[in-house]
Structure formats: structure tokens, C-alpha cells
Amino acid sequence: MGRGAGVVRSEAGRARLEAALAAARAARQADRKVTIPELEWRVATGLWQVMLRGGRYVGVVRKPDETALLALLSRTRAAAGRA
């Protein structure tokens, strides 16, 4: 009988799989608050994408983090409106 891709062979393997799934689920939750200094850092550094060709590193492409910029503008405008 062949082994399926979804078969966990041991209890230790099952525990590791469950821990990994729990960590992945926790990472997807956006419960934490992003601070203004963190948004400023994201705007300053941007997004970095590693480029691979044939499995080999060829460089990095930097793109602006527009989502962080818009969130920062929204927060500062809201704060200015409250002042």
C-alpha cells in the first residue's frame, strides 16, 4: 500500500505539524496594532523582493510600500483633525 502525502507517520511528526499549523494561523491574524514608527520604517525601507534565476540569487528589487504610506497618511490626517 502506498503512502499518501498527507499521512503523518509518528506522534512527534503529528505534534510538529499541529504546532506549525497553529503558528501559521496565528501569523495570519492581524490582532496587533501597527505603530507610527513602524509605518515610518516601512515607508523608508520599502518592500524587498529577492530575485532568483534557475535557483540562483541574482539580486534584489526594491519597491515602495504604498500600503504603509497610505496608512501613515491616514493616521496623521486623523490625528491632525483631532488636534
C-alpha positions as CSV (number, residue, x, y, z in Angstrom):
1,M,0.0,0.0,0.0
2,G,1.4,3.4,-1.0
3,R,1.9,6.2,1.5
4,G,-0.2,9.4,0.9
5,A,1.3,12.9,1.0
6,G,-0.9,13.8,3.9
7,V,0.0,10.8,6.2
8,V,1.8,11.6,9.4
9,R,4.0,8.7,10.4
10,S,4.6,9.4,14.1
11,E,3.1,11.2,17.1
12,A,6.1,13.5,17.2
13,G,5.5,14.3,13.5
14,R,1.9,15.0,14.2
15,A,2.8,17.3,17.1
16,R,5.2,19.2,14.9
17,L,2.6,19.5,12.1
18,E,0.0,20.8,14.6
19,A,2.4,23.3,16.0
20,A,3.3,24.6,12.5
21,L,-0.3,24.9,11.6
22,A,-1.1,26.8,14.8
23,A,1.8,29.2,14.2
24,A,0.6,29.7,10.6
25,R,-2.9,30.5,11.8
26,A,-1.6,32.9,14.4
27,A,0.6,34.7,11.8
28,R,-2.5,35.3,9.6
29,Q,-4.4,37.1,12.4
30,A,-3.9,40.9,12.3
31,D,-4.6,41.4,16.0
32,R,-1.6,43.6,16.7
33,K,-1.5,47.3,16.2
34,V,1.0,48.7,13.8
35,T,2.7,51.8,15.3
36,I,3.5,55.0,13.6
37,P,7.3,54.4,13.9
38,E,6.9,51.0,12.3
39,L,4.9,52.6,9.4
40,E,7.6,55.2,9.0
41,W,10.2,52.5,8.9
42,R,8.2,50.6,6.3
43,V,7.8,53.7,4.1
44,A,11.5,54.4,4.4
45,T,12.7,50.9,3.6
46,G,10.0,49.8,1.2
47,L,9.5,46.2,0.2
48,W,12.4,43.9,-0.9
49,Q,11.9,41.0,-3.3
50,V,14.7,38.6,-3.8
51,M,15.3,37.6,-7.4
52,L,16.3,34.0,-8.3
53,R,17.0,32.7,-11.8
54,G,17.4,28.9,-12.0
55,G,17.5,28.7,-8.3
56,R,20.5,31.1,-8.0
57,Y,20.5,34.5,-6.4
58,V,20.7,37.3,-9.0
59,G,19.7,40.3,-6.9
60,V,17.1,42.3,-5.0
61,V,14.3,44.5,-6.3
62,R,13.1,47.3,-4.0
63,K,9.5,48.6,-4.3
64,P,7.8,51.4,-2.4
65,D,5.4,50.2,0.3
66,E,2.4,52.1,-0.8
67,T,0.1,50.5,1.8
68,A,2.3,51.7,4.6
69,L,2.4,55.2,3.1
70,L,-1.4,55.4,2.8
71,A,-1.9,54.1,6.4
72,L,0.6,56.6,7.7
73,L,-1.1,59.5,5.8
74,S,-4.5,58.4,7.1
75,R,-3.3,58.3,10.7
76,T,-1.5,61.6,10.6
77,R,-4.5,63.3,9.0
78,A,-6.8,61.8,11.6
79,A,-4.5,63.0,14.4
80,A,-4.3,66.5,12.8
81,G,-8.1,66.6,12.7
82,R,-8.4,65.8,16.4
83,A,-5.9,68.4,17.4
